[in-house]
Structure formats: structure tokens, C-alpha cells
């Protein structure tokens, strides 16, 4: 039986993203013999490792202060067993949020339920981070949700609880990493009260988090953060900035605001701020990572952002595709990726279905993923006789059967026509947002390790160097145009030609300029310094771990039933590799550029009508996505789609049974 789960709007630690150095290196999973010495040069000075950590949602429970203080030093192995949170009770019923009654709540959490996570899971995770990641990452992206859901009417949340949890987690990051790397937080929908609702700033939450995250927000960004909860942090000084978005002002479930179209709305101001930040980074020849909590999901009836915000965001991504390396989000608790298609930009007509992403059931999630696949099946298909790989590989040479050059003028014309549809060989019509699964055990707790290219950046000064001695080098004021001056670029560039027949109304905002004609493709589109190369996904099998913990405890129980001589869970709790994109025989991704995701999405969709049943496939998800007639007899399954669906739920569900929930 598949558990009847609600798709949480709140998540315990959403995903970790960490990037491993150098495109010529073979990825090695962390935690398997990778020591912190790799982060240091021969002279002993710390340098870039090519990894960063992405974490979202860390803890949910009330009246946890005493337990947190008692369990905090577990990271340093100096105190006895930490206590679970006083409301999460091992053996409690999931019908009561694992706070009361008798049920199956496990030691590290109740997988497959609506229960939030116990303190012990957070402590064990930070201990794993310290033992396996410390010294091997360059910065941390912390994308919100560090307080429990407000589901238990008998123990309602308080403002003090939310603040204190964030204070504790901030201190944990500081204690583990010793202020040696930057931590970039962002506000989650459960980090505020009431949840999902945030008024325009300055407000009590922007002022509060300025204090709570004081060590993480640069001095020059403090005013900006108080104004709206957004800021920029140079995680690699002079090279790469992380832009922390306050997605609460874009969130379709936030009833206190109304999108990004009205100049009086905080969403409008936020988008203007983002435009200016990206323009300044372009002037400084820097790159950017965008981070936020609620992702820009937009498939079927599910839409995470107000449509006016999605429209501007997609336009911004497209126009600044030379600057933006990639974007990461949490909130949705499932492993997947999202395309933003610049052909869907229609700034004038901004009506849309703003159905939020709250409370997904298993079937609702499956329908959302199926809607994504349906979108991908509508993407341009290669011409007959050419595969996706042939169309996207600039170095691909077409020959006849004997390896001799053939007359391929017709194929070239078809290929050029296809490439025009997707924005060239780098698929620049699209941008991609990665949504990572979380640590809260709705499914299995998950971490993610992503590697990025540090070619020619090996000796770049790191964040801690700048904090101690060096001032960031800014261009002369004369080199930066006044960003408040009106911009003359059209509302859309060449990719938007399909709208030229209808003269657009003049937008009520400044439209970003497209990349300069002399600009090279950005790191999100071709493998170069700062490009994302691949990721390894880790998960903790709590079903096995909880069983092992119970067994170990019984071995250390005396005749009176008291636990003795059992002071560590180090040899019980661990993360193991689920998959990695570079070595995976299904995903087969050369890197994490948009072109690679376009290829993967095409194989997942295979241009066959979508259904929860695995469709007929040819050649195990062949890149040639032309629709083909189903053959009689035994059908092959689309392994790319089936694998994508299985991994969305971190392998927790038997996806073959999803068909049973369709009725």
C-alpha cells in the first residue's frame, strides 16, 4: 500500500547541492574517502574546491530549547545521546503528528507520514556534514524552512519558536564551518507567521532575520534585506554571486501581496532590484546563482508563483542568460527540474491560473510530474533521421555507412530549422531551475552534491581571504551606466519573433537588455569556468536505519530495560549514493547545461502521449523523439521516464503502483 501523503509545503532540509572541481576530474562521492585535504594547496592555503552545499528546511518542533541545548554538542561528540524533540515522540502515532498516542514513529523520523523531523535527524545530518563535507565545499546555500509545520492544533507554533530555531541552525553552520565559508540564507514559507503570508517590507520578519542571520548578510546588503528580505553575497569574490530571492513576494499562496505587475507591490520592487543586480554583475563580468525557497513551478493546474512574477522572471533569465549560471530551489520535496521557456513570455496578457503548490497528495504529485512531461513532449523535435545528440553536438560529423562524407545539405537545413526553434545549438530559448528533494522524511532524507568547473580559478582568492584582508575590486563608476536610466531594448529579442505581428503595448517596467552581441554563451549553456558539471544524490534509508537503531539499542539494554553503553549513532546513521548524473547509465548527462537537460527531458518525454503507465519506447529512450507507432507484442518501457518518476520520490515508492491511485 502506498501511504496517503500530503505533499508538504514545508520541508526539513531540502537538498544539498555541492559542486566538485574541474571538468576533467572524475566525480567521486563525498563520504567515501574524500578528505578535507583536497581543499588545500601544497602550501596549505585553502583554495576553491568546486563544491557548494544547498540545504533547505532543517527542523520542526515546539518547545525544543532544552533538547537543542543538550543535543547541540553532539556534532563534537562530547555529550551523551541527544534527546528527540519534546513533541516528536518515538513510537507515537503519525495521526497526531508523532506528538501523542501509539504508532510507528521511528528514532530518526517517520518516513511516509506528515510528521516533522526529530532533533536527532538534524544533529545526525550536521554530524555527517562535518565529517564528510567540512573543508570540501566553498559556500552554503540555505533555502529556507527551518521551523515545523503548523499542523497540530494542540501545540500551535509561536514566533519565538521560529526565531529560535533559525538562531540555532545559524549557530550550527557557524560552528561546523568556523566562518571560513559564506552561508547564504533565504526565507521559507514556514519561517514566518502565519505561514505563507508576508507583507511588504520593512516588516518584523525582515528586521528579525537581519539579526538572526547577521553574520551571513554582507554589511552593504543589510538595508536591502530589511527593505524586502533579499540580498546578494559574493560567494567567490569578483567572480560569482549568490542572489537570495524572497520568493514569498512571488508565491501564489501569499494573500498579503498581489504579484509583480503593480508598482506598489513588493514583487514589482523585487524584480526591479533583481534586474539591477544582474545588470551590475554583467558590468563587472561576474556570474550569478539565483536561490529561493518556492520554485517557479508551472505545469498543469499547479503554479507556484503569481503569473506576473513568472513572466518577468522568465524574461529576466532569458535576457541575462550570459550572467546566470543556474538556479536552485526547495519547498516541493521532490527531485525534478523545471524549464522556463522564453516563448511563453507574454508580458501584455498576464492572466493565469495561480493554483498554489500546497498539500499535494501522491497522486497530485504524479499528475504534476506527468504535466511536466507533457510540456516536454511539446518541445521541438529533431527532424526525421536525426537524433537530439546529433542536433545538439556541434562537433558531430555526419557520414555514410563507410565513414565517407555525404551530401547532407538537406539534413543541414532541417537541423538549422530545428536549432532555430530551440534558440541555437545551446538551446538558449530555455533556462532551467533545479528543485531538490529534502531532508524531512516525507520520503527518504536526501543530500545532493553537485560539481562545478573551476578551471583557471584554482588560485582565486576565496571568501575568507576577502573578509580578512582584501577589498573587493569594483569597476570605476564611469564604467557602470546609471541603472536607473530607461532601457531602450525591445520587450523581447530574436527568440520572440513570433509576437512581432502584434504590436506589444509598452510595458510599465524597464526591460532588461539581452546579452551583448560580443558576449560568449554563459556557464549555464556551455561548459566553461563556473559551469555546473554534475551531481551525486545521497539518501538515508530511514526504514533500514530505524530498524538497525532498534536492534542496536536492544543489544545494549540491561535486564531492567535501561540502555547502557550506547552513546553514539555514528555507525548506524549514514547517507549512501542514490545516483550521480555523470556516471548514470539512464540520465547520461555530460554536464548540467541547459542543452543536457533538454536532451534528458526529450528522452523522458519521448513525444508519446503521457500516462502514469510507462509508454512504449524505442532503444531505451532514444534521443530521436519522433512519434512512432506502437508495435504489437511486448512493449519496452521508457526507462528514462520511469527512472525520473522513481527518483522524484527518492526511491521510496513503488512507482508501478501509482497507476492504482489514478482512479
C-alpha positions as CSV (number, residue, x, y, z in Angstrom):
1,X,0.0,0.0,0.0
2,X,1.2,3.5,-0.8
3,X,1.0,5.8,2.2
4,X,-1.5,8.6,1.8
5,X,0.8,11.5,1.9
6,X,0.2,15.2,1.6
7,X,2.8,17.0,-0.4
8,X,4.4,19.3,2.2
9,X,4.7,23.0,1.6
10,X,7.4,22.9,4.2
11,X,10.5,20.8,4.2
12,X,13.2,19.7,6.6
13,X,16.5,20.1,4.9
14,X,15.7,20.2,1.2
15,X,18.6,19.1,-0.8
16,X,22.2,19.7,-0.7
17,X,24.0,20.9,-3.8
18,X,27.7,20.6,-3.9
19,X,29.9,21.1,-6.9
20,X,33.2,19.1,-7.5
21,X,36.1,20.8,-9.1
22,X,37.4,20.6,-12.7
23,X,35.6,19.2,-15.7
24,X,38.4,16.8,-16.4
25,X,38.1,15.2,-13.0
26,X,36.1,12.0,-12.4
27,X,33.4,12.6,-9.8
28,X,33.9,10.8,-6.5
29,X,31.1,10.7,-4.0
30,X,32.0,12.5,-0.8
31,X,32.0,10.5,2.4
32,X,33.9,7.7,0.7
33,X,37.5,8.5,1.3
34,X,37.5,12.1,0.2
35,X,39.4,14.0,2.9
36,X,39.4,17.7,3.7
37,X,43.0,17.9,2.4
38,X,41.6,18.2,-1.1
39,X,40.6,21.7,-0.3
40,X,44.2,22.8,0.3
41,X,47.1,23.5,-1.9
42,X,50.6,22.2,-1.3
43,X,51.3,25.4,0.6
44,X,48.4,24.7,3.0
45,X,46.3,27.7,2.0
46,X,42.6,26.9,1.4
47,X,41.5,27.3,-2.2
48,X,38.3,26.6,-4.2
49,X,37.2,23.0,-4.1
50,X,34.5,23.4,-6.8
51,X,31.6,22.4,-4.5
52,X,28.8,24.1,-2.7
53,X,26.2,22.9,-0.2
54,X,22.5,23.5,-0.8
55,X,20.2,22.9,2.2
56,X,16.6,23.8,2.9
57,X,14.3,23.2,5.9
58,X,16.0,21.8,8.9
59,X,13.9,21.4,12.0
60,X,10.3,21.4,13.1
61,X,9.1,21.2,16.6
62,X,7.9,23.2,19.5
63,X,9.4,23.6,23.0
64,X,12.7,22.3,21.8
65,X,15.1,24.7,23.6
66,X,16.3,22.3,26.3
67,X,16.7,19.5,23.8
68,X,18.6,21.6,21.4
69,X,21.0,22.9,24.0
70,X,21.5,19.4,25.4
71,X,22.0,17.9,21.9
72,X,23.9,20.6,20.3
73,X,27.4,19.4,21.1
74,X,26.7,16.0,19.5
75,X,28.4,17.5,16.5
76,X,31.6,17.4,18.6
77,X,30.9,14.0,20.2
78,X,31.2,15.4,23.7
79,X,27.8,14.7,25.3
80,X,25.6,11.6,25.7
81,X,22.7,10.7,23.4
82,X,20.8,13.7,22.2
83,X,17.1,13.8,23.1
84,X,14.5,13.9,20.3
85,X,12.3,17.0,20.3
86,X,9.9,17.0,23.2
87,X,6.9,17.0,20.8
88,X,8.2,14.4,18.3
89,X,7.9,11.2,20.3
90,X,9.4,7.9,19.1
91,X,6.6,5.3,18.9
92,X,3.9,8.0,18.7
93,X,1.1,8.0,16.2
94,X,1.5,9.7,12.8
95,X,-2.2,10.6,13.1
96,X,-1.2,13.0,15.9
97,X,1.9,14.5,14.1
98,X,4.0,12.0,16.0
99,X,3.4,14.0,19.2
100,X,1.0,11.7,21.0
101,X,-0.6,8.3,21.0
102,X,1.0,5.0,20.0
103,X,2.3,4.3,16.5
104,X,5.3,3.7,14.3
105,X,7.3,6.9,14.7
106,X,10.9,5.9,14.3
107,X,14.1,7.0,16.0
108,X,15.2,9.3,13.2
109,X,11.7,10.2,11.8
110,X,8.5,8.7,10.5
111,X,9.0,8.2,6.8
112,X,6.0,8.4,4.6
113,X,3.9,10.5,7.1
114,X,3.0,14.1,7.7
115,X,5.2,14.1,10.8
116,X,8.0,16.6,11.0
117,X,11.5,15.6,11.9
118,X,13.0,15.0,15.3
119,X,16.0,16.8,16.5
120,X,18.2,13.7,16.3
121,X,17.9,13.7,12.5
122,X,19.2,17.3,12.3
123,X,22.0,16.5,14.6
124,X,23.0,13.3,12.8
125,X,22.9,15.2,9.5
126,X,25.1,18.0,10.7
127,X,27.5,15.5,12.1
128,X,27.7,13.8,8.7
129,X,28.2,17.2,7.1
130,X,31.1,18.0,9.5
131,X,32.7,14.6,9.0
132,X,32.3,14.5,5.2
133,X,31.9,18.0,3.8
134,X,33.8,20.3,6.0
135,X,36.8,21.6,4.1
136,X,35.4,20.3,0.8
137,X,32.8,23.0,0.0
138,X,33.1,26.6,-1.0
139,X,29.8,28.1,0.2
140,X,26.4,27.1,1.6
141,X,23.0,27.9,0.1
142,X,20.4,27.6,2.8
143,X,17.0,28.0,1.1
144,X,14.6,28.3,4.0
145,X,12.1,26.5,6.1
146,X,13.7,25.9,9.4
147,X,10.5,25.6,11.5
148,X,7.9,22.9,11.8
149,X,4.5,22.9,10.1
150,X,1.6,24.4,12.0
151,X,-0.5,21.3,11.8
152,X,-1.0,20.4,15.4
153,X,-3.9,22.5,16.9
154,X,-2.9,21.3,20.4
155,X,0.6,22.7,20.0
156,X,0.4,25.8,17.8
157,X,3.6,27.4,16.6
158,X,4.9,30.7,18.1
159,X,7.0,33.5,16.7
160,X,9.6,32.8,19.4
161,X,9.9,29.2,18.3
162,X,10.5,30.1,14.6
163,X,13.2,32.7,15.5
164,X,15.0,30.4,18.0
165,X,15.2,27.5,15.5
166,X,16.8,29.8,12.9
167,X,19.2,31.1,15.6
168,X,20.2,27.5,16.5
169,X,20.7,26.4,12.9
170,X,22.7,29.6,12.1
171,X,25.0,28.8,15.0
172,X,25.4,25.2,13.8
173,X,26.6,26.4,10.4
174,X,29.0,28.8,12.2
175,X,30.3,26.1,14.5
176,X,30.8,23.5,11.7
177,X,32.4,25.8,9.2
178,X,34.0,28.3,11.6
179,X,33.1,31.3,9.5
180,X,35.5,30.1,6.8
181,X,32.9,30.0,4.0
182,X,29.9,32.1,3.2
183,X,26.4,30.9,4.1
184,X,23.6,32.4,2.1
185,X,20.1,32.0,3.6
186,X,16.7,32.8,2.2
187,X,13.2,32.9,3.7
188,X,10.9,29.9,3.5
189,X,7.1,29.9,3.7
190,X,7.2,28.3,7.1
191,X,9.8,30.7,8.5
192,X,7.1,33.3,9.0
193,X,3.7,33.6,10.8
194,X,1.2,32.9,9.7
195,X,2.9,30.6,7.3
196,X,2.7,31.6,3.6
197,X,1.8,35.2,4.5
198,X,4.4,38.0,4.4
199,X,3.5,41.7,4.0
200,X,5.7,44.2,2.2
201,X,8.9,45.3,4.0
202,X,10.3,46.6,6.1
203,X,8.4,44.3,8.5
204,X,9.0,42.4,11.6
205,X,10.3,39.4,9.8
206,X,12.9,41.2,7.6
207,X,14.1,43.0,10.8
208,X,14.2,39.8,12.8
209,X,16.1,37.8,10.2
210,X,18.6,40.6,9.8
211,X,19.6,40.0,13.4
212,X,19.3,36.2,13.2
213,X,21.4,36.0,10.0
214,X,23.6,38.9,10.9
215,X,26.9,37.0,10.1
216,X,25.6,35.9,6.7
217,X,24.3,39.1,5.2
218,X,27.1,41.5,3.9
219,X,27.1,44.9,5.6
220,X,26.5,46.6,2.2
221,X,23.3,44.5,1.8
222,X,21.7,45.0,5.2
223,X,19.5,47.9,4.1
224,X,18.3,45.9,1.1
225,X,17.5,42.9,3.2
226,X,15.4,45.0,5.7
227,X,13.6,46.5,2.8
228,X,12.4,43.2,1.4
229,X,14.3,40.2,2.6
230,X,16.5,39.9,-0.5
231,X,20.3,40.4,-0.8
232,X,23.4,39.4,-2.8
233,X,26.5,37.7,-1.5
234,X,29.8,37.3,-3.4
235,X,30.5,33.7,-2.7
236,X,33.6,33.8,-4.9
237,X,34.7,37.4,-4.7
238,X,34.8,39.2,-8.0
239,X,33.7,36.0,-9.8
240,X,30.4,34.6,-8.6
241,X,27.5,36.0,-6.6
242,X,24.6,34.2,-5.0
243,X,21.4,36.2,-5.2
244,X,18.9,35.3,-2.4
245,X,15.4,35.9,-3.6
246,X,12.5,36.4,-1.3
247,X,10.0,34.1,-3.1
248,X,7.3,35.0,-0.6
249,X,6.6,38.0,-2.8
250,X,6.2,35.8,-5.8
251,X,4.3,33.0,-4.1
252,X,0.8,32.5,-5.3
253,X,-0.4,31.4,-1.9
254,X,0.7,34.6,-0.2
255,X,-2.6,36.5,0.2
256,X,-0.8,39.6,1.6
257,X,0.6,40.6,-1.8
258,X,-0.6,40.7,-5.4
259,X,2.1,39.7,-7.9
260,X,4.7,41.7,-9.7
261,X,2.8,44.0,-12.1
262,X,1.8,46.8,-9.9
263,X,4.5,49.3,-8.9
264,X,3.1,49.5,-5.4
265,X,3.6,45.7,-4.8
266,X,6.8,44.3,-3.2
267,X,7.0,41.8,-6.0
268,X,7.4,44.6,-8.6
269,X,10.1,46.2,-6.5
270,X,11.9,42.8,-6.0
271,X,12.0,42.2,-9.8
272,X,13.4,45.7,-10.3
273,X,16.1,45.1,-7.7
274,X,16.9,41.7,-9.3
275,X,17.3,43.4,-12.7
276,X,19.7,46.0,-11.4
277,X,21.7,43.3,-9.6
278,X,22.1,41.2,-12.8
279,X,23.0,44.3,-14.8
280,X,25.7,45.3,-12.3
281,X,27.1,41.8,-12.4
282,X,27.2,41.9,-16.2
283,X,29.1,45.1,-16.0
284,X,31.6,43.6,-13.6
285,X,32.0,40.5,-15.7
286,X,30.7,38.3,-12.9
287,X,28.2,35.4,-12.8
288,X,25.3,34.7,-10.6
289,X,23.4,31.8,-9.0
290,X,19.8,32.5,-8.1
291,X,18.4,30.9,-5.0
292,X,14.9,30.9,-3.5
293,X,12.5,28.7,-1.5
294,X,9.4,28.3,-3.6
295,X,10.3,27.3,-7.1
296,X,8.8,28.8,-10.3
297,X,6.7,25.6,-10.9
298,X,4.2,26.0,-13.7
299,X,2.7,22.8,-15.1
300,X,-0.9,21.6,-15.3
301,X,-3.0,23.1,-12.6
302,X,0.0,23.7,-10.3
303,X,1.6,27.1,-10.3
304,X,3.9,28.1,-7.5
305,X,4.3,31.8,-8.5
306,X,1.9,34.5,-9.5
307,X,1.8,34.6,-13.3
308,X,3.0,38.2,-13.4
309,X,6.1,37.3,-11.4
310,X,6.8,34.1,-13.5
311,X,6.6,36.2,-16.7
312,X,9.1,38.8,-15.5
313,X,11.4,36.1,-14.0
314,X,11.5,34.1,-17.3
315,X,12.2,37.3,-19.2
316,X,15.0,38.2,-16.8
317,X,16.5,34.7,-17.1
318,X,16.5,34.9,-20.9
319,X,17.9,38.4,-21.2
320,X,20.6,37.7,-18.6
321,X,21.5,34.2,-19.8
322,X,25.1,35.3,-20.1
323,X,25.2,36.1,-16.4
324,X,23.1,33.4,-14.7
325,X,24.9,30.1,-14.0
326,X,21.8,28.3,-12.7
327,X,19.1,28.5,-10.0
328,X,18.2,26.2,-7.1
329,X,15.0,25.9,-5.0
330,X,13.4,23.7,-2.4
331,X,9.9,23.6,-1.0
332,X,8.4,20.9,-3.2
333,X,10.2,18.0,-1.7
334,X,10.5,16.0,-4.9
335,X,13.6,15.6,-7.1
336,X,13.0,17.2,-10.5
337,X,13.9,20.1,-12.8
338,X,11.8,22.9,-14.4
339,X,12.2,24.6,-17.8
340,X,11.4,28.3,-18.3
341,X,10.5,28.7,-21.9
342,X,11.1,32.2,-23.3
343,X,8.4,31.6,-25.9
344,X,5.8,31.5,-23.1
345,X,6.6,35.2,-22.3
346,X,3.5,37.3,-22.9
347,X,4.0,40.4,-20.7
348,X,0.9,42.2,-22.0
349,X,-1.6,39.3,-21.3
350,X,-0.8,38.2,-17.8
351,X,-3.9,36.2,-16.8
352,X,-3.2,32.8,-15.4
353,X,-4.2,30.1,-13.0
354,X,-2.5,30.8,-9.8
355,X,-3.3,27.4,-8.1
356,X,-0.6,27.0,-5.4
357,X,1.6,24.1,-4.7
358,X,0.3,23.3,-1.2
359,X,-0.8,19.9,0.1
360,X,0.0,17.7,-2.8
361,X,-1.2,14.1,-2.4
362,X,0.9,11.3,-4.0
363,X,-1.5,11.3,-7.0
364,X,-1.4,15.1,-7.2
365,X,2.4,15.0,-7.4
366,X,2.3,12.3,-10.0
367,X,-0.1,14.4,-12.0
368,X,2.2,17.4,-11.7
369,X,5.2,15.4,-12.9
370,X,3.0,14.0,-15.7
371,X,2.1,17.6,-16.7
372,X,5.8,18.4,-16.8
373,X,6.4,15.5,-19.1
374,X,3.5,16.6,-21.3
375,X,5.2,20.1,-21.6
376,X,8.4,18.3,-22.6
377,X,6.7,16.3,-25.2
378,X,5.6,19.5,-26.8
379,X,9.2,20.8,-27.1
380,X,10.6,20.9,-30.7
381,X,11.5,17.5,-32.0
382,X,14.6,16.8,-34.2
383,X,13.9,16.2,-37.9
384,X,13.4,12.7,-39.2
385,X,16.7,10.9,-39.4
386,X,18.5,13.0,-36.8
387,X,18.7,12.4,-33.0
388,X,18.8,15.0,-30.3
389,X,22.5,14.2,-29.8
390,X,23.3,14.8,-33.5
391,X,21.4,18.1,-33.5
392,X,23.0,19.5,-30.3
393,X,26.5,18.2,-30.7
394,X,28.4,20.9,-32.6
395,X,31.3,18.5,-33.3
396,X,29.1,15.8,-34.7
397,X,30.1,14.8,-38.2
398,X,27.5,13.0,-40.4
399,X,28.9,10.3,-42.7
400,X,27.6,7.4,-44.7
401,X,27.9,3.8,-43.7
402,X,31.5,3.6,-44.9
403,X,32.6,6.7,-42.9
404,X,32.8,8.9,-46.0
405,X,31.4,12.4,-46.2
406,X,27.9,12.5,-47.7
407,X,25.9,15.3,-49.2
408,X,23.9,16.4,-46.2
409,X,22.6,19.7,-47.4
410,X,19.0,18.6,-46.7
411,X,19.8,17.4,-43.2
412,X,21.7,20.6,-42.5
413,X,18.7,22.7,-43.5
414,X,16.4,20.6,-41.3
415,X,18.9,20.7,-38.4
416,X,19.2,24.5,-38.7
417,X,15.5,24.8,-38.7
418,X,15.3,22.7,-35.5
419,X,18.1,24.7,-33.9
420,X,16.3,28.0,-34.6
421,X,13.3,26.7,-32.8
422,X,15.2,25.9,-29.6
423,X,17.5,29.0,-29.6
424,X,20.6,27.6,-31.3
425,X,22.8,24.6,-30.6
426,X,22.9,25.6,-26.9
427,X,19.1,25.7,-26.5
428,X,19.1,29.3,-25.4
429,X,15.4,29.5,-25.8
430,X,15.2,27.8,-22.4
431,X,16.5,28.1,-18.9
432,X,16.4,25.5,-16.1
433,X,15.6,25.6,-12.4
434,X,16.7,22.6,-10.2
435,X,14.4,21.6,-7.4
436,X,15.9,19.2,-4.9
437,X,14.3,16.8,-2.5
438,X,14.6,17.5,1.2
439,X,15.8,16.0,4.4
440,X,12.4,15.9,6.1
441,X,11.4,12.2,5.9
442,X,8.3,12.6,3.8
443,X,10.4,10.3,1.6
444,X,13.9,9.3,2.4
445,X,16.1,12.2,3.6
446,X,18.3,13.4,0.8
447,X,21.5,15.4,0.2
448,X,22.9,16.5,-3.2
449,X,26.5,17.0,-4.2
450,X,27.0,19.0,-7.4
451,X,30.3,19.8,-9.0
452,X,31.2,22.9,-10.9
453,X,34.1,23.9,-13.2
454,X,37.0,25.8,-11.5
455,X,39.3,25.8,-14.5
456,X,41.5,28.9,-14.3
457,X,40.0,29.7,-10.9
458,X,42.3,27.5,-8.7
459,X,44.2,30.4,-7.3
460,X,41.3,32.8,-7.0
461,X,41.1,34.5,-3.5
462,X,38.3,32.9,-1.5
463,X,35.7,34.5,0.7
464,X,37.6,34.2,3.9
465,X,40.6,35.9,2.3
466,X,38.4,38.9,1.4
467,X,36.9,39.0,4.8
468,X,40.3,39.3,6.4
469,X,42.4,41.4,4.2
470,X,41.3,42.2,0.7
471,X,38.8,44.7,-0.6
472,X,36.7,43.6,-3.5
473,X,37.8,45.3,-6.7
474,X,34.9,47.2,-8.3
475,X,35.0,48.8,-11.7
476,X,35.2,52.6,-12.0
477,X,31.9,54.4,-11.7
478,X,32.4,55.7,-15.2
479,X,32.3,52.1,-16.4
480,X,28.9,51.4,-14.9
481,X,25.9,53.1,-16.6
482,X,23.2,54.5,-14.5
483,X,21.0,51.5,-13.9
484,X,18.0,53.7,-13.2
485,X,18.0,55.2,-16.7
486,X,15.3,53.8,-19.0
487,X,16.5,51.0,-21.3
488,X,15.8,51.1,-25.0
489,X,15.8,47.3,-25.7
490,X,12.6,45.8,-27.1
491,X,10.4,43.7,-24.8
492,X,11.7,40.6,-26.5
493,X,14.7,39.6,-28.6
494,X,15.1,37.4,-31.6
495,X,13.6,34.4,-29.9
496,X,10.3,36.3,-29.5
497,X,9.8,36.9,-33.3
498,X,6.5,35.0,-33.2
499,X,4.9,38.0,-31.4
500,X,6.1,40.7,-33.9
501,X,2.8,40.7,-35.9
502,X,1.0,42.0,-32.8
503,X,2.5,45.3,-31.7
504,X,3.0,44.9,-28.0
505,X,1.9,47.5,-25.5
506,X,4.6,49.5,-23.9
507,X,5.5,47.7,-20.6
508,X,5.3,49.6,-17.4
509,X,8.8,48.5,-16.3
510,X,12.3,48.7,-17.6
511,X,13.0,45.7,-19.9
512,X,16.5,44.1,-19.4
513,X,18.9,44.3,-22.3
514,X,19.8,41.0,-23.9
515,X,23.5,39.7,-23.8
516,X,25.9,41.9,-25.8
517,X,26.5,40.6,-29.3
518,X,30.1,40.1,-28.4
519,X,29.3,38.1,-25.2
520,X,30.1,34.4,-25.1
521,X,27.4,31.9,-24.1
522,X,27.0,31.8,-20.3
523,X,28.1,29.0,-18.0
524,X,24.6,27.7,-18.0
525,X,24.8,26.9,-21.7
526,X,28.3,25.8,-22.4
527,X,31.0,24.1,-20.3
528,X,33.4,26.8,-19.0
529,X,34.6,28.2,-15.6
530,X,31.7,28.1,-13.1
531,X,29.5,25.7,-15.2
532,X,27.7,23.0,-13.3
533,X,29.1,19.6,-14.3
534,X,27.1,17.0,-12.4
535,X,25.7,16.0,-9.1
536,X,25.7,13.0,-6.8
537,X,22.5,12.3,-4.9
538,X,22.7,10.8,-1.4
539,X,19.9,9.5,0.7
540,X,19.4,8.0,4.1
541,X,17.3,4.8,4.1
542,X,15.4,5.6,7.3
543,X,13.4,2.3,7.1
544,X,16.7,0.4,7.4
545,X,18.4,2.8,9.7
546,X,15.5,2.9,12.2
547,X,15.3,-0.8,12.3
548,X,19.1,-1.0,12.8
549,X,18.9,1.5,15.6
550,X,16.2,-0.5,17.4
551,X,18.3,-3.6,17.0
552,X,21.5,-1.9,18.3
553,X,19.5,-0.5,21.3
554,X,18.2,-3.9,22.2
555,X,21.8,-5.2,22.3
556,X,22.7,-2.5,24.9
557,X,19.7,-2.9,27.1
558,X,20.2,-4.3,30.6
559,X,17.8,-6.6,32.5
560,X,15.8,-3.6,33.8
561,X,15.3,-2.4,30.2
562,X,17.7,0.6,30.5
563,X,20.0,1.5,27.7
564,X,23.7,1.2,28.7
565,X,27.0,1.8,26.9
566,X,25.3,3.2,23.7
567,X,26.5,6.7,23.3
568,X,26.8,7.2,19.5
569,X,24.8,6.7,16.4
570,X,27.7,7.3,14.0
571,X,27.9,3.7,12.9
572,X,24.1,3.5,12.3
573,X,23.1,6.7,10.6
574,X,24.7,7.4,7.2
575,X,24.0,8.6,3.7
576,X,24.5,6.4,0.7
577,X,24.7,7.2,-3.0
578,X,21.3,7.0,-4.9
579,X,22.7,8.1,-8.3
580,X,25.1,10.5,-9.9
581,X,24.3,12.3,-13.2
582,X,27.7,11.8,-14.8
583,X,28.0,8.1,-14.4
584,X,24.4,7.2,-14.5
585,X,23.5,4.9,-17.4
586,X,20.0,6.3,-17.7
587,X,20.5,10.0,-17.4
588,X,23.8,10.0,-19.2
589,X,24.4,13.7,-18.7
590,X,27.7,15.2,-19.9
591,X,27.1,18.3,-17.7
592,X,24.3,20.3,-16.2
593,X,24.0,22.8,-19.0
594,X,20.5,23.6,-20.4
595,X,21.4,21.6,-23.5
596,X,21.9,18.5,-21.4
597,X,18.6,19.0,-19.6
598,X,16.9,19.5,-22.9
599,X,18.3,16.2,-24.1
600,X,17.2,14.4,-20.9
601,X,13.7,15.9,-21.0
602,X,13.3,14.9,-24.6
603,X,14.2,11.3,-23.7
604,X,11.9,11.3,-20.7
605,X,9.0,12.6,-22.8
606,X,9.8,10.7,-26.0
607,X,6.9,12.6,-27.6
608,X,4.4,9.9,-26.6
609,X,1.1,10.8,-25.0
610,X,1.7,10.9,-21.3
611,X,0.2,8.5,-18.8
612,X,1.3,7.1,-15.5
613,X,1.9,3.8,-17.3
614,X,5.3,3.5,-18.8
615,X,4.9,4.1,-22.5
616,X,6.3,2.1,-25.4
617,X,9.8,3.1,-26.1
618,X,12.5,2.5,-28.6
619,X,16.1,1.9,-27.9
620,X,15.8,2.7,-24.1
621,X,14.7,6.4,-24.5
622,X,16.4,7.0,-27.9
623,X,17.1,10.7,-28.4
624,X,15.2,10.6,-31.7
625,X,11.9,11.9,-30.3
626,X,9.8,11.4,-33.4
627,X,6.5,9.8,-32.6
628,X,6.5,6.2,-33.6
629,X,3.7,3.7,-33.9
630,X,3.4,1.3,-31.1
631,X,4.4,-2.2,-32.1
632,X,2.4,-5.2,-31.3
633,X,3.6,-7.7,-28.8
634,X,5.8,-7.0,-25.7
635,X,6.5,-3.3,-25.2
636,X,9.7,-1.9,-24.0
637,X,9.4,0.7,-21.2
638,X,10.7,4.2,-21.3
639,X,13.4,3.8,-18.7
640,X,14.2,7.5,-18.6
641,X,10.7,8.4,-17.6
642,X,10.4,5.5,-15.2
643,X,13.7,6.4,-13.6
644,X,12.8,10.1,-13.4
645,X,9.5,9.3,-11.7
646,X,11.2,6.8,-9.2
647,X,13.8,9.4,-8.3
648,X,11.3,12.1,-7.8
649,X,10.2,10.2,-4.8
650,X,13.8,9.3,-3.8
651,X,13.0,5.6,-4.5
652,X,10.6,5.5,-1.6
653,X,7.5,4.5,-3.6
654,X,6.8,1.6,-5.9
655,X,6.0,3.7,-8.9
656,X,4.4,0.7,-10.6
657,X,1.6,1.1,-8.1
658,X,1.0,4.7,-9.0
659,X,-1.4,3.5,-11.6
660,X,-3.6,2.1,-8.9
661,X,-4.1,5.6,-7.4
662,X,-5.1,7.1,-10.7
663,X,-8.8,6.3,-10.3
